[in-house]
Amino acid sequence: MANFTGTPGDDTLTGTNAADTFDLTSGGNDTISALAGDDVFILGGSLTNADRIDGGAGTDTVVLNGNYASTLLLQSTTLVSIEKIKLTATFDYSLATTDALVAAGATLSVDGSTLGATDTLTFNGAQESDASLVVYGGMGKDRIVVGAMDDTVFGGAGDDRIDLSKGGGATRSMAATAPTPSCSPTPTPRRITWTAAMETIPSI
C-alpha cells in the first residue's frame, strides 16, 4: 500500500500490487498504471481526456471533487479498468461515456449520492452497448440516460428525469413503486431497475 502525489506537470506514476492512493488534484496530463489492488484516484476538478489512468486489477475508484458542469465525454483511453466514479458534493457534474469506456460484460458505478439539493448530475450512458451501468443520483434535479444493457438507477431526492429511449436488448423490468410510462411508438424492450425516488421519464 502506497500513497502517490502528483505535481502540476505531466506525471507518470506506477503503483504497487496493494491498495494505493493517487492524489492527482494538482493537474497536468498524467499517466498512471496502478497495477493490482483496490486503488483510489483523487482528481479534484482536474480530470481531462488527456489523462491516462489504468486501475489494473481490483476494484478501483476515481473521486471527482470539482466543477464538471461542461460535459466531459470519457474516452476508453482516459479511464481503463475503473469500476467506480465517486462524485463529491457542492459541484455540478455532466459526464458522458463512450461505448469502449467499460469493458464488455463489466459494470461501471457512478455515485452521486452525496450531492446536495443545489447540485446536479447529468449522466449520458447512451453509447454503452455491452456493459452495465449503476448510477446513483443525489438530492438535486438529476438527468440520467441509460445504455443498452441491464442498468440500475437510484434517483435519490429531487425532480429527476430518466431517459430509457436509448439502446435496446433485454426485457425492461420496473419496480412496482415506479411510474408506468406511456410510450408511442413502442420501444425495443430492455431492462432497467427502478427505485421509488425516480419521479419522471420522458416521452419515448
Contacts in CASP RR format, 6 or more apart in sequence:
PFRMAT RR
TARGET T0000
AUTHOR 0000-0000-0000
METHOD contacts of the structure
MODEL  1
MANFTGTPGDDTLTGTNAADTFDLTSGGNDTISALAGDDVFILGGSLTNA
DRIDGGAGTDTVVLNGNYASTLLLQSTTLVSIEKIKLTATFDYSLATTDA
LVAAGATLSVDGSTLGATDTLTFNGAQESDASLVVYGGMGKDRIVVGAMD
DTVFGGAGDDRIDLSKGGGATRSMAATAPTPSCSPTPTPRRITWTAAMET
IPSI
1 16 0 8 1.000
1 18 0 8 1.000
1 19 0 8 1.000
1 20 0 8 1.000
2 15 0 8 1.000
2 16 0 8 1.000
2 18 0 8 1.000
2 20 0 8 1.000
2 21 0 8 1.000
3 20 0 8 1.000
3 21 0 8 1.000
3 23 0 8 1.000
4 13 0 8 1.000
4 15 0 8 1.000
4 20 0 8 1.000
4 21 0 8 1.000
4 22 0 8 1.000
4 23 0 8 1.000
5 22 0 8 1.000
5 23 0 8 1.000
5 26 0 8 1.000
6 13 0 8 1.000
6 22 0 8 1.000
6 23 0 8 1.000
6 24 0 8 1.000
6 26 0 8 1.000
6 27 0 8 1.000
6 30 0 8 1.000
7 26 0 8 1.000
7 28 0 8 1.000
8 26 0 8 1.000
8 27 0 8 1.000
8 28 0 8 1.000
9 26 0 8 1.000
9 27 0 8 1.000
9 28 0 8 1.000
9 29 0 8 1.000
10 28 0 8 1.000
10 29 0 8 1.000
10 30 0 8 1.000
10 31 0 8 1.000
11 24 0 8 1.000
11 28 0 8 1.000
11 30 0 8 1.000
11 31 0 8 1.000
11 32 0 8 1.000
12 30 0 8 1.000
12 31 0 8 1.000
12 32 0 8 1.000
13 22 0 8 1.000
13 30 0 8 1.000
13 31 0 8 1.000
13 32 0 8 1.000
13 33 0 8 1.000
14 32 0 8 1.000
14 33 0 8 1.000
14 34 0 8 1.000
14 35 0 8 1.000
15 22 0 8 1.000
15 32 0 8 1.000
15 33 0 8 1.000
15 34 0 8 1.000
15 35 0 8 1.000
15 39 0 8 1.000
16 35 0 8 1.000
16 36 0 8 1.000
17 35 0 8 1.000
17 36 0 8 1.000
17 37 0 8 1.000
18 36 0 8 1.000
18 37 0 8 1.000
19 37 0 8 1.000
19 38 0 8 1.000
19 39 0 8 1.000
19 40 0 8 1.000
20 34 0 8 1.000
20 37 0 8 1.000
20 39 0 8 1.000
20 40 0 8 1.000
21 39 0 8 1.000
21 40 0 8 1.000
21 42 0 8 1.000
22 32 0 8 1.000
22 34 0 8 1.000
22 39 0 8 1.000
22 40 0 8 1.000
22 41 0 8 1.000
22 42 0 8 1.000
23 42 0 8 1.000
24 30 0 8 1.000
24 32 0 8 1.000
24 41 0 8 1.000
24 42 0 8 1.000
24 43 0 8 1.000
24 44 0 8 1.000
24 46 0 8 1.000
24 51 0 8 1.000
25 42 0 8 1.000
25 43 0 8 1.000
25 44 0 8 1.000
25 45 0 8 1.000
25 46 0 8 1.000
25 65 0 8 1.000
26 46 0 8 1.000
27 46 0 8 1.000
28 46 0 8 1.000
28 50 0 8 1.000
28 51 0 8 1.000
29 48 0 8 1.000
29 50 0 8 1.000
29 51 0 8 1.000
29 52 0 8 1.000
30 51 0 8 1.000
30 52 0 8 1.000
30 53 0 8 1.000
31 51 0 8 1.000
31 52 0 8 1.000
32 41 0 8 1.000
32 51 0 8 1.000
32 52 0 8 1.000
32 53 0 8 1.000
32 54 0 8 1.000
32 55 0 8 1.000
33 54 0 8 1.000
33 55 0 8 1.000
33 56 0 8 1.000
34 41 0 8 1.000
34 53 0 8 1.000
34 54 0 8 1.000
34 55 0 8 1.000
34 56 0 8 1.000
34 60 0 8 1.000
35 55 0 8 1.000
35 56 0 8 1.000
35 57 0 8 1.000
36 56 0 8 1.000
36 57 0 8 1.000
36 58 0 8 1.000
37 56 0 8 1.000
37 57 0 8 1.000
37 58 0 8 1.000
37 60 0 8 1.000
38 58 0 8 1.000
38 59 0 8 1.000
38 60 0 8 1.000
38 61 0 8 1.000
39 55 0 8 1.000
39 56 0 8 1.000
39 58 0 8 1.000
39 60 0 8 1.000
39 61 0 8 1.000
40 60 0 8 1.000
40 61 0 8 1.000
40 63 0 8 1.000
41 53 0 8 1.000
41 55 0 8 1.000
41 60 0 8 1.000
41 61 0 8 1.000
41 62 0 8 1.000
41 63 0 8 1.000
41 82 0 8 1.000
42 63 0 8 1.000
42 65 0 8 1.000
43 51 0 8 1.000
43 62 0 8 1.000
43 63 0 8 1.000
43 64 0 8 1.000
43 65 0 8 1.000
44 63 0 8 1.000
44 64 0 8 1.000
44 65 0 8 1.000
44 66 0 8 1.000
44 88 0 8 1.000
45 64 0 8 1.000
45 65 0 8 1.000
45 66 0 8 1.000
45 67 0 8 1.000
45 68 0 8 1.000
47 62 0 8 1.000
47 64 0 8 1.000
47 68 0 8 1.000
47 72 0 8 1.000
47 78 0 8 1.000
48 72 0 8 1.000
48 78 0 8 1.000
49 72 0 8 1.000
49 73 0 8 1.000
49 74 0 8 1.000
49 75 0 8 1.000
49 77 0 8 1.000
49 78 0 8 1.000
51 78 0 8 1.000
52 77 0 8 1.000
52 78 0 8 1.000
52 80 0 8 1.000
53 62 0 8 1.000
53 78 0 8 1.000
53 79 0 8 1.000
53 80 0 8 1.000
53 82 0 8 1.000
54 80 0 8 1.000
54 81 0 8 1.000
55 80 0 8 1.000
55 81 0 8 1.000
55 82 0 8 1.000
56 80 0 8 1.000
56 81 0 8 1.000
57 81 0 8 1.000
58 81 0 8 1.000
58 83 0 8 1.000
59 83 0 8 1.000
59 84 0 8 1.000
60 81 0 8 1.000
60 82 0 8 1.000
60 83 0 8 1.000
60 84 0 8 1.000
61 82 0 8 1.000
61 83 0 8 1.000
61 84 0 8 1.000
61 85 0 8 1.000
61 86 0 8 1.000
62 79 0 8 1.000
62 82 0 8 1.000
62 84 0 8 1.000
62 85 0 8 1.000
62 86 0 8 1.000
63 86 0 8 1.000
63 88 0 8 1.000
64 85 0 8 1.000
64 86 0 8 1.000
64 87 0 8 1.000
64 88 0 8 1.000
64 91 0 8 1.000
64 93 0 8 1.000
65 88 0 8 1.000
65 91 0 8 1.000
66 88 0 8 1.000
66 91 0 8 1.000
67 91 0 8 1.000
67 92 0 8 1.000
68 91 0 8 1.000
68 92 0 8 1.000
68 93 0 8 1.000
68 94 0 8 1.000
68 95 0 8 1.000
69 91 0 8 1.000
69 92 0 8 1.000
69 93 0 8 1.000
69 94 0 8 1.000
70 94 0 8 1.000
71 94 0 8 1.000
71 95 0 8 1.000
71 96 0 8 1.000
71 122 0 8 1.000
71 124 0 8 1.000
72 94 0 8 1.000
72 95 0 8 1.000
72 96 0 8 1.000
73 96 0 8 1.000
73 97 0 8 1.000
73 98 0 8 1.000
74 95 0 8 1.000
74 96 0 8 1.000
74 97 0 8 1.000
74 98 0 8 1.000
74 101 0 8 1.000
75 98 0 8 1.000
75 100 0 8 1.000
75 101 0 8 1.000
76 98 0 8 1.000
76 100 0 8 1.000
76 101 0 8 1.000
78 101 0 8 1.000
79 85 0 8 1.000
79 101 0 8 1.000
81 103 0 8 1.000
82 108 0 8 1.000
83 106 0 8 1.000
83 107 0 8 1.000
83 108 0 8 1.000
83 109 0 8 1.000
84 108 0 8 1.000
84 109 0 8 1.000
84 110 0 8 1.000
84 111 0 8 1.000
85 95 0 8 1.000
85 108 0 8 1.000
85 109 0 8 1.000
85 110 0 8 1.000
85 111 0 8 1.000
86 111 0 8 1.000
86 112 0 8 1.000
87 93 0 8 1.000
87 110 0 8 1.000
87 111 0 8 1.000
87 112 0 8 1.000
87 114 0 8 1.000
87 115 0 8 1.000
87 121 0 8 1.000
88 114 0 8 1.000
89 114 0 8 1.000
89 115 0 8 1.000
89 116 0 8 1.000
89 119 0 8 1.000
90 116 0 8 1.000
90 119 0 8 1.000
91 119 0 8 1.000
92 119 0 8 1.000
92 120 0 8 1.000
92 121 0 8 1.000
92 122 0 8 1.000
93 112 0 8 1.000
93 115 0 8 1.000
93 119 0 8 1.000
93 120 0 8 1.000
93 121 0 8 1.000
93 122 0 8 1.000
93 123 0 8 1.000
94 122 0 8 1.000
94 123 0 8 1.000
95 110 0 8 1.000
95 122 0 8 1.000
95 123 0 8 1.000
95 124 0 8 1.000
96 123 0 8 1.000
96 124 0 8 1.000
96 125 0 8 1.000
96 126 0 8 1.000
96 127 0 8 1.000
97 108 0 8 1.000
97 124 0 8 1.000
97 125 0 8 1.000
97 127 0 8 1.000
97 128 0 8 1.000
97 133 0 8 1.000
98 127 0 8 1.000
99 127 0 8 1.000
99 128 0 8 1.000
99 129 0 8 1.000
99 130 0 8 1.000
101 108 0 8 1.000
101 128 0 8 1.000
102 108 0 8 1.000
102 128 0 8 1.000
102 131 0 8 1.000
102 132 0 8 1.000
102 133 0 8 1.000
103 131 0 8 1.000
104 130 0 8 1.000
104 131 0 8 1.000
105 130 0 8 1.000
105 131 0 8 1.000
105 132 0 8 1.000
105 149 0 8 1.000
106 131 0 8 1.000
106 132 0 8 1.000
107 131 0 8 1.000
107 132 0 8 1.000
107 133 0 8 1.000
107 134 0 8 1.000
108 131 0 8 1.000
108 132 0 8 1.000
108 133 0 8 1.000
108 134 0 8 1.000
109 133 0 8 1.000
109 134 0 8 1.000
109 135 0 8 1.000
109 136 0 8 1.000
110 121 0 8 1.000
110 123 0 8 1.000
110 133 0 8 1.000
110 134 0 8 1.000
110 135 0 8 1.000
110 136 0 8 1.000
111 136 0 8 1.000
112 121 0 8 1.000
112 136 0 8 1.000
112 137 0 8 1.000
112 138 0 8 1.000
113 136 0 8 1.000
113 137 0 8 1.000
113 138 0 8 1.000
113 154 0 8 1.000
113 156 0 8 1.000
114 138 0 8 1.000
115 121 0 8 1.000
115 137 0 8 1.000
115 138 0 8 1.000
115 139 0 8 1.000
115 140 0 8 1.000
115 142 0 8 1.000
116 138 0 8 1.000
116 139 0 8 1.000
116 140 0 8 1.000
117 139 0 8 1.000
117 140 0 8 1.000
117 157 0 8 1.000
117 158 0 8 1.000
118 140 0 8 1.000
119 138 0 8 1.000
119 139 0 8 1.000
119 140 0 8 1.000
120 140 0 8 1.000
120 141 0 8 1.000
120 142 0 8 1.000
120 143 0 8 1.000
121 135 0 8 1.000
121 137 0 8 1.000
121 138 0 8 1.000
121 140 0 8 1.000
121 142 0 8 1.000
121 143 0 8 1.000
121 144 0 8 1.000
122 142 0 8 1.000
122 143 0 8 1.000
122 144 0 8 1.000
123 135 0 8 1.000
123 142 0 8 1.000
123 143 0 8 1.000
123 144 0 8 1.000
123 145 0 8 1.000
124 145 0 8 1.000
125 133 0 8 1.000
125 145 0 8 1.000
125 146 0 8 1.000
125 147 0 8 1.000
125 166 0 8 1.000
126 145 0 8 1.000
126 146 0 8 1.000
126 147 0 8 1.000
126 163 0 8 1.000
126 166 0 8 1.000
126 167 0 8 1.000
127 147 0 8 1.000
128 147 0 8 1.000
128 148 0 8 1.000
128 149 0 8 1.000
129 147 0 8 1.000
129 148 0 8 1.000
129 149 0 8 1.000
129 167 0 8 1.000
130 148 0 8 1.000
130 149 0 8 1.000
131 149 0 8 1.000
132 149 0 8 1.000
132 150 0 8 1.000
132 151 0 8 1.000
132 152 0 8 1.000
133 146 0 8 1.000
133 147 0 8 1.000
133 149 0 8 1.000
133 151 0 8 1.000
133 152 0 8 1.000
134 151 0 8 1.000
134 152 0 8 1.000
134 153 0 8 1.000
135 144 0 8 1.000
135 146 0 8 1.000
135 151 0 8 1.000
135 152 0 8 1.000
135 153 0 8 1.000
135 154 0 8 1.000
135 155 0 8 1.000
136 154 0 8 1.000
136 155 0 8 1.000
136 156 0 8 1.000
137 144 0 8 1.000
137 153 0 8 1.000
137 154 0 8 1.000
137 155 0 8 1.000
137 156 0 8 1.000
137 160 0 8 1.000
138 155 0 8 1.000
138 156 0 8 1.000
138 157 0 8 1.000
138 158 0 8 1.000
139 156 0 8 1.000
139 157 0 8 1.000
139 158 0 8 1.000
140 157 0 8 1.000
140 158 0 8 1.000
140 159 0 8 1.000
140 160 0 8 1.000
141 158 0 8 1.000
141 159 0 8 1.000
141 160 0 8 1.000
141 161 0 8 1.000
142 155 0 8 1.000
142 156 0 8 1.000
142 158 0 8 1.000
142 160 0 8 1.000
142 161 0 8 1.000
143 160 0 8 1.000
143 161 0 8 1.000
143 163 0 8 1.000
144 153 0 8 1.000
144 155 0 8 1.000
144 160 0 8 1.000
144 161 0 8 1.000
144 162 0 8 1.000
144 163 0 8 1.000
145 162 0 8 1.000
145 163 0 8 1.000
145 166 0 8 1.000
146 153 0 8 1.000
146 162 0 8 1.000
146 163 0 8 1.000
146 164 0 8 1.000
146 166 0 8 1.000
146 192 0 8 1.000
147 166 0 8 1.000
147 167 0 8 1.000
147 168 0 8 1.000
148 166 0 8 1.000
148 167 0 8 1.000
148 168 0 8 1.000
148 169 0 8 1.000
148 190 0 8 1.000
149 169 0 8 1.000
149 170 0 8 1.000
149 190 0 8 1.000
150 170 0 8 1.000
150 190 0 8 1.000
150 191 0 8 1.000
150 192 0 8 1.000
150 193 0 8 1.000
151 191 0 8 1.000
151 192 0 8 1.000
151 193 0 8 1.000
152 192 0 8 1.000
152 193 0 8 1.000
153 162 0 8 1.000
153 192 0 8 1.000
153 193 0 8 1.000
153 194 0 8 1.000
153 195 0 8 1.000
153 198 0 8 1.000
154 195 0 8 1.000
154 197 0 8 1.000
154 198 0 8 1.000
155 162 0 8 1.000
155 195 0 8 1.000
155 197 0 8 1.000
155 198 0 8 1.000
156 195 0 8 1.000
156 197 0 8 1.000
156 198 0 8 1.000
157 197 0 8 1.000
158 197 0 8 1.000
158 199 0 8 1.000
159 199 0 8 1.000
159 200 0 8 1.000
160 197 0 8 1.000
160 198 0 8 1.000
160 199 0 8 1.000
160 200 0 8 1.000
161 200 0 8 1.000
161 201 0 8 1.000
161 202 0 8 1.000
162 192 0 8 1.000
162 198 0 8 1.000
162 200 0 8 1.000
162 201 0 8 1.000
163 201 0 8 1.000
163 202 0 8 1.000
163 204 0 8 1.000
164 172 0 8 1.000
164 181 0 8 1.000
164 187 0 8 1.000
164 190 0 8 1.000
164 192 0 8 1.000
164 201 0 8 1.000
164 204 0 8 1.000
165 187 0 8 1.000
165 202 0 8 1.000
165 204 0 8 1.000
167 188 0 8 1.000
167 190 0 8 1.000
168 187 0 8 1.000
168 188 0 8 1.000
168 189 0 8 1.000
168 190 0 8 1.000
169 188 0 8 1.000
169 189 0 8 1.000
169 190 0 8 1.000
170 189 0 8 1.000
170 190 0 8 1.000
170 191 0 8 1.000
171 189 0 8 1.000
171 190 0 8 1.000
171 191 0 8 1.000
172 189 0 8 1.000
172 190 0 8 1.000
172 191 0 8 1.000
172 192 0 8 1.000
173 191 0 8 1.000
173 192 0 8 1.000
173 193 0 8 1.000
174 180 0 8 1.000
174 192 0 8 1.000
174 193 0 8 1.000
174 194 0 8 1.000
175 193 0 8 1.000
175 194 0 8 1.000
175 195 0 8 1.000
175 196 0 8 1.000
177 194 0 8 1.000
177 195 0 8 1.000
177 196 0 8 1.000
178 194 0 8 1.000
178 195 0 8 1.000
178 196 0 8 1.000
178 198 0 8 1.000
179 198 0 8 1.000
179 199 0 8 1.000
179 200 0 8 1.000
179 201 0 8 1.000
181 201 0 8 1.000
181 204 0 8 1.000
182 203 0 8 1.000
183 203 0 8 1.000
183 204 0 8 1.000
184 203 0 8 1.000
187 204 0 8 1.000
END
